C-alpha cells in the first residue's frame, strides 16, 4: 500500500480506537514506521512487516504501562504508534504480496484484495478508513 493510504488508514483507525486527534496523528505516524524501519533490510516486507511483532509490542507496552501506573491519556498516546504500525501491516496483508507472519518470511499470510498502485488499493484503503469512521460516528468504540 502506498504511504498516503497508510497515513489515512492509520489516522482513521487511531481516531476510532482512541477518540483523540493527537493519538490519531501518532497512529498515522506509526503507520509509516514499518516501511521506514525496513530501509536497509534485504527485502521490503521482512521483520518490520510481521503483525506478531507489532501486536507483541502493543501488548507489552500496555502491560508495562499498567505495572507502572502510567496515566490513561499517556498510555493511549503511547499505544497509538504500534497500533498505527499494526494497521499498516494488516492493510499490507490485504495486498497480493501479503506479509510474513513469522519473520524472516517463514510463513506468509494475506488475503489478495488489491494490487499496490492499482485502483483496487484505493478502494480497500477507502473501505478501511470508512469502516473506522463509521465506528466513530456510530459510537461503537
DSSP file (Angstrom, degrees, kcal/mol; ACC not computed):
  #  RESIDUE AA STRUCTURE BP1 BP2  ACC     N-H-->O    O-->H-N    N-H-->O    O-->H-N    TCO  KAPPA ALPHA  PHI   PSI    X-CA   Y-CA   Z-CA
    1    1 A X              0   0    0      0, 0.0   115,-0.1     0, 0.0    91,-0.1   0.000 360.0 360.0 360.0 143.5    0.0    0.0    0.0
    2    2 A X    >>  -     0   0    0      1,-0.1     4,-2.1     4,-0.0     3,-0.6  -0.326 360.0-111.2 -71.8 155.6    1.2    3.5   -0.8
    3    3 A X  H 3> S+     0   0    0      1,-0.2     4,-2.5     2,-0.2     5,-0.1   0.853 115.0  56.5 -58.3 -38.4    2.3    5.7    2.0
    4    4 A X  H 3> S+     0   0    0      1,-0.2     4,-1.9     2,-0.2    -1,-0.2   0.863 108.9  46.7 -65.3 -34.6   -0.6    8.1    1.7
    5    5 A X  H <> S+     0   0    0     -3,-0.6     4,-2.2     2,-0.2     5,-0.3   0.869 111.1  51.5 -73.9 -36.1   -3.1    5.3    2.1
    6    6 A X  H  X S+     0   0    0     -4,-2.1     4,-2.4     2,-0.2     5,-0.2   0.901 108.7  54.3 -61.8 -39.1   -1.2    4.0    5.1
    7    7 A X  H  X S+     0   0    0     -4,-2.5     4,-2.2    -5,-0.2    -2,-0.2   0.943 112.5  39.1 -62.1 -50.0   -1.3    7.5    6.5
    8    8 A X  H  X S+     0   0    0     -4,-1.9     4,-2.4     2,-0.2     5,-0.2   0.842 116.0  50.7 -76.5 -30.0   -5.1    8.0    6.3
    9    9 A X  H  X S+     0   0    0     -4,-2.2     4,-2.3     2,-0.2     5,-0.3   0.918 112.5  48.0 -69.7 -40.0   -5.9    4.4    7.4
   10   10 A X  H  X S+     0   0    0     -4,-2.4     4,-2.4    -5,-0.3    18,-0.2   0.922 113.6  48.0 -61.7 -43.8   -3.6    4.8   10.4
   11   11 A X  H  X S+     0   0    0     -4,-2.2     4,-2.5    -5,-0.2    -2,-0.2   0.943 113.9  44.6 -62.8 -49.0   -5.2    8.1   11.3
   12   12 A X  H  X S+     0   0    0     -4,-2.4     4,-2.4     2,-0.2    -1,-0.2   0.894 115.7  46.1 -69.0 -38.5   -8.8    7.0   11.0
   13   13 A X  H  X S+     0   0    0     -4,-2.3     4,-2.6    -5,-0.2     5,-0.2   0.912 112.7  51.9 -68.2 -40.0   -8.3    3.7   12.9
   14   14 A X  H  X S+     0   0    0     -4,-2.4     4,-2.6    -5,-0.3     5,-0.4   0.902 111.2  47.3 -59.7 -41.5   -6.3    5.6   15.6
   15   15 A X  H  X S+     0   0    0     -4,-2.5     4,-2.3     3,-0.2    -1,-0.2   0.914 112.4  49.8 -65.0 -43.2   -9.2    8.1   15.9
   16   16 A X  H  < S+     0   0    0     -4,-2.4    -2,-0.2    -5,-0.2    -1,-0.2   0.894 117.4  39.4 -63.6 -40.6  -11.7    5.3   16.1
   17   17 A X  H  < S+     0   0    0     -4,-2.6    -2,-0.2    -5,-0.1    -1,-0.2   0.914 131.9  22.0 -77.6 -43.6   -9.8    3.4   18.8
   18   18 A X  H  < S-     0   0    0     -4,-2.6    -3,-0.2    -5,-0.2    -2,-0.2   0.650  83.3-142.8-104.8 -16.9   -8.6    6.3   20.9
   19   19 A X     <  +     0   0    0     -4,-2.3     2,-0.4    -5,-0.4    -4,-0.2   0.824  64.6 113.1  61.1  32.5  -11.1    9.1   20.1
   20   20 A X     >  -     0   0    0     -6,-0.4     4,-2.4     1,-0.1    -1,-0.2  -0.995  63.9-145.2-141.0 126.8   -8.3   11.6   20.3
   21   21 A X  H  > S+     0   0    0     -2,-0.4     4,-2.1     1,-0.2     5,-0.1   0.840 103.1  51.1 -64.8 -32.0   -6.8   13.7   17.5
   22   22 A X  H  > S+     0   0    0      2,-0.2     4,-2.3     1,-0.2    -1,-0.2   0.927 111.7  46.8 -69.6 -43.5   -3.3   13.6   18.9
   23   23 A X  H  > S+     0   0    0      1,-0.2     4,-2.4     2,-0.2    -2,-0.2   0.882 111.1  53.3 -63.2 -37.8   -3.4    9.8   19.3
   24   24 A X  H  X S+     0   0    0     -4,-2.4     4,-2.1     2,-0.2   -10,-0.2   0.908 108.8  48.7 -63.7 -41.4   -4.8    9.6   15.7
   25   25 A X  H  X S+     0   0    0     -4,-2.1     4,-2.1     2,-0.2    -2,-0.2   0.892 111.6  49.5 -65.2 -39.1   -1.9   11.7   14.4
   26   26 A X  H  X S+     0   0    0     -4,-2.3     4,-2.6     2,-0.2    -2,-0.2   0.874 109.7  51.6 -66.9 -36.5    0.6    9.4   16.3
   27   27 A X  H  X S+     0   0    0     -4,-2.4     4,-1.8     2,-0.2    -2,-0.2   0.885 108.3  52.0 -65.9 -37.9   -1.2    6.3   14.8
   28   28 A X  H  < S+     0   0    0     -4,-2.1     4,-0.5   -18,-0.2    -2,-0.2   0.919 111.3  46.7 -62.6 -43.3   -0.8    7.9   11.4
   29   29 A X  H >X S+     0   0    0     -4,-2.1     3,-1.4     1,-0.2     4,-0.6   0.915 111.3  51.9 -63.7 -42.5    3.0    8.4   12.1
   30   30 A X  H >X S+     0   0    0     -4,-2.6     3,-0.8     1,-0.3     4,-0.6   0.811  99.1  65.0 -63.1 -29.8    3.1    4.8   13.4
   31   31 A X  H 3< S+     0   0    0     -4,-1.8    -1,-0.3     1,-0.2     4,-0.2   0.675 102.2  49.4 -68.2 -15.9    1.5    3.6   10.2
   32   32 A X  H <> S+     0   0    0     -3,-1.4     4,-2.0    -4,-0.5     3,-0.5   0.626  90.5  85.0 -92.3 -15.8    4.6    4.8    8.3
   33   33 A X  H <X S+     0   0    0     -3,-0.8     4,-3.3    -4,-0.6     5,-0.3   0.873  78.5  59.2 -59.3 -44.8    7.1    3.1   10.6
   34   34 A X  H  X S+     0   0    0     -4,-0.6     4,-0.9     1,-0.2    -1,-0.2   0.891 113.1  40.1 -55.9 -38.5    7.1   -0.4    9.1
   35   35 A X  H  > S+     0   0    0     -3,-0.5     4,-0.5    -4,-0.2    -1,-0.2   0.891 116.0  50.3 -75.4 -38.8    8.4    1.0    5.7
   36   36 A X  H >< S+     0   0    0     -4,-2.0     3,-0.9     1,-0.2    -2,-0.2   0.914 113.6  45.4 -64.3 -41.7   10.7    3.5    7.3
   37   37 A X  H 3< S+     0   0    0     -4,-3.3    -1,-0.2     1,-0.2    -2,-0.2   0.711 101.6  68.1 -74.3 -19.9   12.3    0.8    9.5
   38   38 A X  H >< S+     0   0    0     -4,-0.9     3,-2.5    -5,-0.3    -1,-0.2   0.652  70.7 117.0 -74.0 -14.4   12.5   -1.6    6.6
   39   39 A X  T << S+     0   0    0     -3,-0.9     3,-0.1    -4,-0.5     4,-0.0  -0.357  79.8  21.3 -58.0 124.0   15.2    0.6    5.0
   40   40 A X  T 3  S+     0   0    0      1,-0.4    -1,-0.3    -2,-0.1     2,-0.1   0.189  94.1 119.7 102.0 -15.9   18.4   -1.4    4.8
   41   41 A X  S <  S-     0   0    0     -3,-2.5    -1,-0.4     1,-0.1    -3,-0.0  -0.437  73.7-117.8 -76.2 158.8   16.8   -4.9    5.0
   42   42 A X  S    S+     0   0    0     -2,-0.1     2,-0.3    -3,-0.1    -1,-0.1   0.918  99.2  30.8 -60.5 -44.8   17.3   -7.3    2.2
   43   43 A X  S    S-     0   0    0      1,-0.1     3,-0.3    -4,-0.0    -2,-0.1  -0.877  77.6-129.5-119.2 150.0   13.6   -7.4    1.4
   44   44 A X  S    S+     0   0    0     -2,-0.3     2,-1.2     1,-0.2     4,-0.2   0.954 102.7  45.2 -61.4 -52.3   10.9   -4.8    1.9
   45   45 A X  S    S+     0   0    0      3,-0.1    -1,-0.2     2,-0.1     2,-0.1  -0.713  87.1 107.3 -99.5  87.7    8.4   -6.9    3.8
   46   46 A X  S >  S-     0   0    0     -2,-1.2     3,-1.5    -3,-0.3    54,-0.3   0.060  86.3 -15.1-126.7-123.6   10.6   -8.7    6.3
   47   47 A X  G >  S+     0   0    0      1,-0.3     3,-1.3     2,-0.2     6,-0.2   0.860 131.2  56.5 -56.5 -40.1   10.9   -8.2   10.1
   48   48 A X  G 3  S+     0   0    0      1,-0.3    -1,-0.3    -4,-0.2    41,-0.1   0.598 104.2  54.3 -73.8  -8.6    9.1   -4.8   10.1
   49   49 A X  G <  S+     0   0    0     -3,-1.5     2,-0.6   -15,-0.1    -1,-0.3   0.137  75.5 115.7-112.1  19.0    6.0   -6.2    8.4
   50   50 A X    <>  -     0   0    0     -3,-1.3     4,-1.5     1,-0.2     3,-0.5  -0.793  53.7-154.5 -88.6 120.9    5.2   -9.1   10.9
   51   51 A X  H  > S+     0   0    0     -2,-0.6     4,-2.5    49,-0.4     5,-0.2   0.822  93.3  61.7 -63.6 -27.6    1.9   -8.5   12.6
   52   52 A X  H  > S+     0   0    0     49,-0.5     4,-2.4     1,-0.2    -1,-0.2   0.878 101.6  51.0 -66.2 -36.6    3.1  -10.6   15.5
   53   53 A X  H  > S+     0   0    0     -3,-0.5     4,-2.2     2,-0.2    -1,-0.2   0.936 114.1  42.7 -65.7 -46.2    5.9   -8.2   16.3
   54   54 A X  H  X S+     0   0    0     -4,-1.5     4,-2.4     2,-0.2    -2,-0.2   0.872 114.9  50.0 -70.4 -36.5    3.7   -5.1   16.3
   55   55 A X  H  X S+     0   0    0     -4,-2.5     4,-2.6     2,-0.2     5,-0.2   0.919 111.2  49.4 -65.7 -42.3    1.0   -6.9   18.3
   56   56 A X  H  X S+     0   0    0     -4,-2.4     4,-2.6    -5,-0.2    -2,-0.2   0.910 111.6  48.9 -62.4 -42.1    3.5   -8.1   20.8
   57   57 A X  H  X S+     0   0    0     -4,-2.2     4,-2.6     2,-0.2     5,-0.2   0.923 111.1  50.3 -63.1 -44.0    4.9   -4.6   21.2
   58   58 A X  H  X S+     0   0    0     -4,-2.4     4,-2.1     1,-0.2    -2,-0.2   0.940 114.6  43.1 -58.2 -49.2    1.4   -3.2   21.6
   59   59 A X  H  X S+     0   0    0     -4,-2.6     4,-2.4     2,-0.2    -2,-0.2   0.869 113.4  51.8 -68.2 -37.0    0.6   -5.7   24.3
   60   60 A X  H  X S+     0   0    0     -4,-2.6     4,-2.6    -5,-0.2    -1,-0.2   0.920 110.8  47.6 -65.1 -43.8    4.0   -5.3   26.0
   61   61 A X  H  X S+     0   0    0     -4,-2.6     4,-2.4     2,-0.2    -2,-0.2   0.898 112.3  50.4 -63.7 -40.0    3.6   -1.6   26.2
   62   62 A X  H  X S+     0   0    0     -4,-2.1     4,-1.7    -5,-0.2    -2,-0.2   0.921 113.1  45.0 -64.4 -44.0    0.1   -1.9   27.6
   63   63 A X  H  X S+     0   0    0     -4,-2.4     4,-2.1     2,-0.2    -2,-0.2   0.906 112.9  50.8 -67.1 -41.8    1.1   -4.3   30.3
   64   64 A X  H  X S+     0   0    0     -4,-2.6     4,-1.8     1,-0.2    -2,-0.2   0.905 108.5  52.2 -62.5 -41.9    4.2   -2.2   31.2
   65   65 A X  H  <>S+     0   0    0     -4,-2.4     5,-2.3     1,-0.2     4,-0.3   0.885 109.4  49.9 -62.0 -38.6    2.0    0.9   31.5
   66   66 A X  H ><5S+     0   0    0     -4,-1.7     3,-0.8     1,-0.2    -1,-0.2   0.886 108.8  52.3 -67.5 -38.0   -0.3   -1.0   33.8
   67   67 A X  H 3<5S+     0   0    0     -4,-2.1    -1,-0.2     1,-0.2    -2,-0.2   0.858 115.6  40.1 -65.1 -35.5    2.6   -2.2   36.0
   68   68 A X  T 3<5S-     0   0    0     -4,-1.8    -1,-0.2    -5,-0.1    -2,-0.2   0.267 108.6-120.3-101.3  11.4    3.9    1.4   36.4
   69   69 A X  T < 5 -     0   0    0     -3,-0.8     2,-0.2    -4,-0.3    -3,-0.2   0.906  41.5-175.2  53.2  49.7    0.6    3.1   36.8
   70   70 A X      < -     0   0    0     -5,-2.3    -1,-0.2     1,-0.1     5,-0.1  -0.552  35.7 -95.5 -74.6 139.2    1.0    5.3   33.8
   71   71 A X     >  -     0   0    0     -2,-0.2     4,-2.0     1,-0.1     3,-0.5  -0.257  33.1-119.3 -56.5 141.3   -1.8    7.9   33.4
   72   72 A X  H  > S+     0   0    0      1,-0.2     4,-2.4     2,-0.2     5,-0.2   0.844 111.1  52.8 -54.0 -40.5   -4.5    6.7   30.9
   73   73 A X  H  > S+     0   0    0      1,-0.2     4,-2.1     2,-0.2    -1,-0.2   0.902 109.2  49.3 -65.7 -38.9   -4.0    9.5   28.4
   74   74 A X  H  > S+     0   0    0     -3,-0.5     4,-2.4     2,-0.2    -1,-0.2   0.878 109.7  52.7 -65.2 -37.1   -0.3    8.9   28.2
   75   75 A X  H  X S+     0   0    0     -4,-2.0     4,-2.8     2,-0.2    -2,-0.2   0.932 108.4  50.1 -63.6 -45.5   -1.0    5.2   27.6
   76   76 A X  H  X S+     0   0    0     -4,-2.4     4,-1.1     1,-0.2    -2,-0.2   0.918 112.1  47.5 -59.4 -43.8   -3.4    6.0   24.8
   77   77 A X  H  X S+     0   0    0     -4,-2.1     4,-0.6     1,-0.2     3,-0.3   0.915 114.1  46.7 -65.3 -41.8   -0.8    8.3   23.2
   78   78 A X  H >X S+     0   0    0     -4,-2.4     3,-0.8     1,-0.2     4,-0.7   0.896 111.9  50.2 -67.3 -40.1    2.0    5.7   23.5
   79   79 A X  H 3X S+     0   0    0     -4,-2.8     4,-1.8     1,-0.2    -1,-0.2   0.684  94.0  75.6 -73.3 -17.0   -0.1    2.8   22.2
   80   80 A X  H 3X S+     0   0    0     -4,-1.1     4,-2.4    -3,-0.3    -1,-0.2   0.854  90.0  57.1 -63.3 -34.6   -1.2    4.8   19.2
   81   81 A X  H <X S+     0   0    0     -3,-0.8     4,-2.0    -4,-0.6    -1,-0.2   0.970 110.7  38.7 -66.7 -54.8    2.2    4.3   17.5
   82   82 A X  H  X S+     0   0    0     -4,-0.7     4,-2.4     1,-0.2    -1,-0.2   0.832 113.9  57.7 -66.5 -26.7    2.3    0.5   17.5
   83   83 A X  H  X S+     0   0    0     -4,-1.8     4,-2.5     2,-0.2    -1,-0.2   0.941 106.4  48.6 -63.0 -45.0   -1.4    0.5   16.7
   84   84 A X  H  X S+     0   0    0     -4,-2.4     4,-2.2     1,-0.2    -2,-0.2   0.901 111.4  49.6 -59.9 -41.2   -0.7    2.5   13.5
   85   85 A X  H  X S+     0   0    0     -4,-2.0     4,-2.3     2,-0.2    -1,-0.2   0.896 110.1  50.8 -64.9 -39.3    2.1    0.1   12.6
   86   86 A X  H  X S+     0   0    0     -4,-2.4     4,-2.6     2,-0.2    -2,-0.2   0.891 108.5  51.6 -65.7 -39.0   -0.2   -2.8   13.1
   87   87 A X  H  X S+     0   0    0     -4,-2.5     4,-2.5     2,-0.2     5,-0.2   0.917 108.8  52.5 -61.4 -43.0   -2.8   -1.2   10.9
   88   88 A X  H  X S+     0   0    0     -4,-2.2     4,-2.4     1,-0.2    -2,-0.2   0.951 112.1  44.2 -54.7 -52.2   -0.1   -0.7    8.2
   89   89 A X  H  X S+     0   0    0     -4,-2.3     4,-1.8     1,-0.2    -2,-0.2   0.893 113.1  50.3 -65.3 -41.0    0.8   -4.4    8.3
   90   90 A X  H  < S+     0   0    0     -4,-2.6     4,-0.5     2,-0.2    -1,-0.2   0.875 110.8  49.7 -67.0 -35.9   -2.8   -5.6    8.3
   91   91 A X  H >< S+     0   0    0     -4,-2.5     3,-1.1     1,-0.2    -2,-0.2   0.900 110.1  50.8 -67.3 -39.5   -3.5   -3.4    5.3
   92   92 A X  H >< S+     0   0    0     -4,-2.4     3,-1.8     1,-0.2     6,-0.6   0.824 100.9  63.6 -64.8 -30.0   -0.5   -4.8    3.5
   93   93 A X  T 3< S+     0   0    0     -4,-1.8    18,-2.5     1,-0.3    -1,-0.2   0.702  95.2  60.9 -66.5 -18.0   -1.8   -8.3    4.4
   94   94 A X  T <  S+     0   0    0     -3,-1.1    19,-2.8    -4,-0.5    20,-1.3   0.478  90.7  91.0 -86.0  -2.2   -4.8   -7.4    2.2
   95   95 A X  B <  S-a  114   0A   0     -3,-1.8     3,-0.4    17,-0.2    20,-0.2  -0.397  93.6-106.2 -87.2 169.0   -2.5   -7.0   -0.9
   96   96 A X  S    S+     0   0    0     18,-1.6    16,-0.2     1,-0.2    19,-0.1   0.795 119.0  54.8 -64.4 -27.7   -1.5   -9.7   -3.3
   97   97 A X  S    S-     0   0    0     -5,-0.1    -1,-0.2     1,-0.1    -4,-0.1   0.804  91.2-165.5 -78.3 -28.8    2.0   -9.9   -1.8
   98   98 A X        -     0   0    0     -6,-0.6     2,-0.3    -3,-0.4    12,-0.2  -0.178  18.4 -91.7  71.2-170.9    0.8  -10.5    1.8
   99   99 A X  E     -B  109   0B   0     10,-2.6    10,-3.0    -6,-0.2     2,-0.5  -0.951  34.0 -97.1-139.3 157.2    3.1  -10.2    4.9
  100  100 A X  E     -B  108   0B   0     -2,-0.3   -49,-0.4   -54,-0.3     8,-0.3  -0.650  23.7-168.0 -78.9 124.2    5.3  -12.5    6.9
  101  101 A X  E    S+     0   0B   0      6,-3.9     2,-0.6    -2,-0.5   -49,-0.5   0.921  87.6  28.7 -71.6 -44.1    3.5  -13.9    9.9
  102  102 A X  E  >>S-B  107   0B   0      5,-0.9     4,-2.8    -3,-0.1     5,-0.8  -0.953 106.1-104.6-117.8 110.4    6.8  -15.2   11.2
  103  103 A X  T  45S+     0   0    0     -2,-0.6   -57,-0.1     1,-0.3   -56,-0.0  -0.425  99.0  45.6 -73.5 154.9    9.9  -13.3   10.1
  104  104 A X  T  45S-     0   0    0     -2,-0.1    -1,-0.3   -59,-0.1   -58,-0.1  -0.038 126.5 -75.2 -89.1  94.3   12.1  -13.6    8.2
  105  105 A X  T  45S+     0   0    0      2,-0.1    -2,-0.2   -59,-0.1     3,-0.2   0.775  86.3 137.8  66.5  30.0    9.4  -14.7    5.7
  106  106 A X  T  <5S+     0   0    0     -4,-2.8     2,-0.4     1,-0.3    -3,-0.1   0.938  76.4  15.7 -73.2 -45.7    8.9  -18.1    7.2
  107  107 A X  E   <S-B  102   0B   0     -5,-0.8    -6,-3.9     2,-0.0    -5,-0.9  -0.963  75.6-158.1-133.8 114.9    5.1  -18.1    6.9
  108  108 A X  E     -B  100   0B   0     -2,-0.4     2,-0.3    -8,-0.3    -8,-0.2  -0.726  10.2-173.3 -95.9 141.7    3.3  -15.6    4.7
  109  109 A X  E     +B   99   0B   0    -10,-3.0   -10,-2.6    -2,-0.3     2,-0.3  -0.912  17.3 128.9-128.1 156.9   -0.3  -14.6    5.2
  110  110 A X        -     0   0    0     -2,-0.3     2,-0.5   -12,-0.2   -16,-0.2  -0.854  46.9-128.9 168.2 159.9   -2.7  -12.5    3.2
  111  111 A X        -     0   0    0    -18,-2.5     2,-2.1    -2,-0.3     3,-0.3  -0.954  34.1-135.1-123.5 106.8   -6.0  -12.0    1.5
  112  112 A X        +     0   0    0     -2,-0.5   -17,-0.2     1,-0.2   -16,-0.2  -0.375  53.3 138.8 -72.4  81.1   -5.3  -10.7   -2.0
  113  113 A X        +     0   0    0    -19,-2.8     2,-0.3    -2,-2.1    -1,-0.2   0.691  65.9  15.1 -93.6 -21.8   -7.9   -8.0   -2.3
  114  114 A X  B     -a   95   0A   0    -20,-1.3   -18,-1.6    -3,-0.3     2,-0.4  -0.957  59.9-131.6-148.7 165.3   -5.7   -5.4   -4.1
  115  115 A X    >   -     0   0    0     -2,-0.3     3,-1.8   -20,-0.2     6,-0.6  -0.984  41.9-105.0-118.1 132.1   -2.6   -4.7   -6.0
  116  116 A X  T 3  S+     0   0    0     -2,-0.4     3,-0.1     1,-0.3     4,-0.1  -0.257 105.7  17.9 -58.0 141.3   -0.4   -1.8   -5.0
  117  117 A X  T 3  S+     0   0    0      1,-0.3    -1,-0.3     2,-0.1     2,-0.3   0.522 105.1 112.3  71.8  10.6   -0.6    1.2   -7.3
  118  118 A X  S X> S-     0   0    0     -3,-1.8     3,-1.3     1,-0.1     4,-0.9  -0.710  83.9-111.0-107.0 161.1   -3.9   -0.1   -8.7
  119  119 A X  H 3> S+     0   0    0      1,-0.3     4,-1.7    -2,-0.3     5,-0.1   0.793 115.4  68.0 -60.6 -27.1   -7.4    1.3   -8.3
  120  120 A X  H 3> S+     0   0    0      1,-0.2     4,-2.3     2,-0.2    -1,-0.3   0.829  93.8  57.6 -63.9 -30.3   -8.2   -1.6   -6.1
  121  121 A X  H <> S+     0   0    0     -3,-1.3     4,-2.7    -6,-0.6    -1,-0.2   0.918 104.5  51.1 -63.3 -42.8   -5.8   -0.3   -3.5
  122  122 A X  H  X S+     0   0    0     -4,-0.9     4,-2.2     1,-0.2    -2,-0.2   0.884 110.1  49.8 -62.1 -39.0   -7.7    3.0   -3.3
  123  123 A X  H  X S+     0   0    0     -4,-1.7     4,-2.3     2,-0.2    -1,-0.2   0.936 112.3  46.2 -66.1 -47.0  -11.0    1.1   -2.8
  124  124 A X  H  X S+     0   0    0     -4,-2.3     4,-2.5     2,-0.2    -2,-0.2   0.929 113.6  48.8 -62.8 -45.3   -9.6   -1.1    0.0
  125  125 A X  H  X S+     0   0    0     -4,-2.7     4,-2.5     1,-0.2     5,-0.2   0.905 112.0  49.5 -61.7 -41.3   -8.0    1.9    1.8
  126  126 A X  H  X S+     0   0    0     -4,-2.2     4,-2.8    -5,-0.2    -1,-0.2   0.882 110.9  50.2 -65.6 -37.6  -11.3    3.8    1.5
  127  127 A X  H  X S+     0   0    0     -4,-2.3     4,-2.5     2,-0.2    -2,-0.2   0.902 111.0  48.3 -67.5 -40.6  -13.2    0.9    2.9
  128  128 A X  H  X S+     0   0    0     -4,-2.5     4,-2.1     2,-0.2    -2,-0.2   0.957 117.2  41.5 -63.2 -50.1  -10.8    0.5    5.9
  129  129 A X  H  X S+     0   0    0     -4,-2.5     4,-2.7     1,-0.2     5,-0.2   0.899 114.6  52.4 -65.0 -39.9  -11.0    4.3    6.7
  130  130 A X  H  X S+     0   0    0     -4,-2.8     4,-2.3    -5,-0.2    -1,-0.2   0.898 109.2  49.2 -62.9 -40.6  -14.7    4.4    6.0
  131  131 A X  H  X S+     0   0    0     -4,-2.5     4,-1.7     2,-0.2    -1,-0.2   0.905 111.7  49.5 -65.0 -41.0  -15.3    1.5    8.4
  132  132 A X  H  X S+     0   0    0     -4,-2.1     4,-1.4     1,-0.2    -2,-0.2   0.935 113.1  45.9 -63.5 -45.8  -13.2    3.2   11.1
  133  133 A X  H  X S+     0   0    0     -4,-2.7     4,-2.5     1,-0.2     5,-0.2   0.867 107.8  57.6 -65.8 -35.5  -15.0    6.5   10.7
  134  134 A X  H  X S+     0   0    0     -4,-2.3     4,-2.0     1,-0.2    -1,-0.2   0.880 104.9  51.4 -62.4 -37.2  -18.4    4.7   10.7
  135  135 A X  H  X>S+     0   0    0     -4,-1.7     5,-2.2     2,-0.2     6,-0.8   0.860 109.6  51.0 -67.3 -33.7  -17.5    3.2   14.2
  136  136 A X  H ><5S+     0   0    0     -4,-1.4     3,-0.7     3,-0.2    -2,-0.2   0.956 114.2  41.8 -65.9 -49.9  -16.7    6.7   15.4
  137  137 A X  H 3<5S+     0   0    0     -4,-2.5    -2,-0.2     1,-0.2    -1,-0.2   0.783 115.9  49.4 -71.6 -26.3  -20.0    8.2   14.2
  138  138 A X  H 3<5S-     0   0    0     -4,-2.0    -1,-0.2    -5,-0.2    -2,-0.2   0.572 107.6-126.4 -86.9  -8.6  -22.0    5.3   15.4
  139  139 A X  T <<5 +     0   0    0     -3,-0.7    -3,-0.2    -4,-0.7    -4,-0.1   0.808  64.0 139.2  69.8  30.0  -20.3    5.4   18.8
  140  140 A X      <       0   0    0     -5,-2.2    -4,-0.1    -6,-0.2    -5,-0.1   0.786 360.0 360.0 -79.2 -26.7  -19.3    1.7   18.6
  141  141 A X              0   0    0     -6,-0.8    -1,-0.2  -125,-0.1    -5,-0.1   0.392 360.0 360.0-113.7 360.0  -15.8    2.2   20.1
